[in-house]
């Protein structure tokens, strides 16, 4: 994820990398590598859940 984030930051169209920090790293830290539901995260102050 660090390498992808660095690559994204070099591209103007992908300058917003918040999804990496607010969603992908959250699932990684939880050990949810297979993305078992429910998936819950918060982005831009809004909460999301996939059941």
Secondary structure per residue as TSV (DSSP state, phi and psi in degrees):
chain	resnum	aa	ss	phi	psi
A	1	X	-	360.0	-34.1
A	2	X	H	-62.9	-41.2
A	3	X	H	-67.4	-43.6
A	4	X	H	-63.7	-41.4
A	5	X	H	-62.0	-44.1
A	6	X	H	-61.0	-40.9
A	7	X	H	-65.4	-41.4
A	8	X	H	-63.2	-38.4
A	9	X	H	-67.0	-18.0
A	10	X	T	-83.7	-9.8
A	11	X	S	-112.6	122.9
A	12	X	G	-57.5	-39.6
A	13	X	G	-67.0	-18.3
A	14	X	G	-117.4	27.2
A	15	X	-	-68.3	-20.3
A	16	X	-	-89.2	106.9
A	17	X	-	-106.1	16.9
A	18	X	H	-60.6	-29.2
A	19	X	H	-64.1	-28.5
A	20	X	I	-66.4	-45.2
A	21	X	I	-76.2	-38.2
A	22	X	I	-90.3	-16.9
A	23	X	I	-126.9	-61.3
A	24	X	I	-63.8	-45.9
A	25	X	H	-68.1	-31.6
A	26	X	H	-61.1	-47.5
A	27	X	H	-67.1	-36.7
A	28	X	H	-64.9	-46.4
A	29	X	H	-62.7	-31.5
A	30	X	T	-80.7	-6.5
A	31	X	T	76.1	17.7
A	32	X	-	-90.2	65.1
A	33	X	T	-68.5	-26.1
A	34	X	T	-95.0	4.3
A	35	X	-	54.7	48.8
A	36	X	-	-67.2	139.4
A	37	X	S	-86.2	157.8
A	38	X	-	-77.8	145.1
A	39	X	E	-105.0	125.5
A	40	X	E	-129.9	134.3
A	41	X	E	-156.6	170.1
A	42	X	E	-130.0	130.5
A	43	X	E	-135.7	132.0
A	44	X	T	53.0	33.3
A	45	X	T	83.9	-3.9
A	46	X	E	-103.6	139.1
A	47	X	E	-95.9	143.7
A	48	X	E	-133.6	145.4
A	49	X	E	-141.2	133.3
A	50	X	E	-112.2	122.2
A	51	X	-	-102.9	360.0
